[in-house]
Amino acid sequence: MLMITAKGSFDDMRQGFLSGSDDYMVKPVNVNEMVLRVGALLRRAQILNEHKIVIGSTEFDYDAMTVTTDKESLVLPKKQFLLLYKLAASPGRTFTKQQLMDEVWGYETEADPHTIEVHIGRIRERFKDNPDFEIVTMRGIGYKVVKK
């Protein structure tokens, strides 16, 4: 989702991203820039539809629920895989704990938000030596995958 608004303060932008926007533009909009941004959003959407994500030499296969590196192919517990796949599908994008809970556990879940922290810790431990990506904590906001 591309949010186009007249609100240009950092707090407005932050709120836009936290509400689920994938990109944010402030009016007046440069049409050429908007075309580039829409193209980038479409490329990312295509990645999600293909059900495979590649970061460096690491491949995330949604259909097989596996993460494959140069050394091995790992089958993760379902929730860990879904959480990692969500983050890896949009490298650099920060997801709030609530967004991740809603996406992976569902809107009606009664799971404790601390569950996210536990799963992230387990994923980090499994991929601590991975040369392609890491999960970064955005203090007070959530998590994101960044390419190394």
Rosetta blueprint (number, residue, H / E / L):
1 M L
2 L E
3 M E
4 I E
5 T E
6 A L
7 K L
8 G L
9 S L
10 F H
11 D H
12 D H
13 M H
14 R H
15 Q H
16 G H
17 F H
18 L H
19 S L
20 G L
21 S L
22 D L
23 D E
24 Y E
25 M E
26 V E
27 K L
28 P L
29 V L
30 N L
31 V H
32 N H
33 E H
34 M H
35 V H
36 L H
37 R H
38 V H
39 G H
40 A H
41 L H
42 L H
43 R H
44 R H
45 A H
46 Q H
47 I H
48 L H
49 N H
50 E H
51 H L
52 K E
53 I E
54 V E
55 I E
56 G L
57 S L
58 T E
59 E E
60 F E
61 D E
62 Y L
63 D L
64 A L
65 M L
66 T E
67 V E
68 T E
69 T L
70 D L
71 K L
72 E L
73 S E
74 L E
75 V E
76 L L
77 P L
78 K H
79 K H
80 Q H
81 F H
82 L H
83 L H
84 L H
85 Y H
86 K H
87 L H
88 A H
89 A L
90 S L
91 P L
92 G L
93 R L
94 T L
95 F E
96 T E
97 K H
98 Q H
99 Q H
100 L H
101 M H
102 D H
103 E H
104 V H
105 W H
106 G L
107 Y L
108 E L
109 T L
110 E L
111 A L
112 D L
113 P L
114 H H
115 T H
116 I H
117 E H
118 V H
119 H H
120 I H
121 G H
122 R H
123 I H
124 R H
125 E H
126 R H
127 F L
128 K L
129 D L
130 N L
131 P L
132 D L
133 F E
134 E E
135 I E
136 V E
137 T E
138 M E
139 R L
140 G L
141 I L
142 G E
143 Y E
144 K E
145 V E
146 V E
147 K E
148 K L
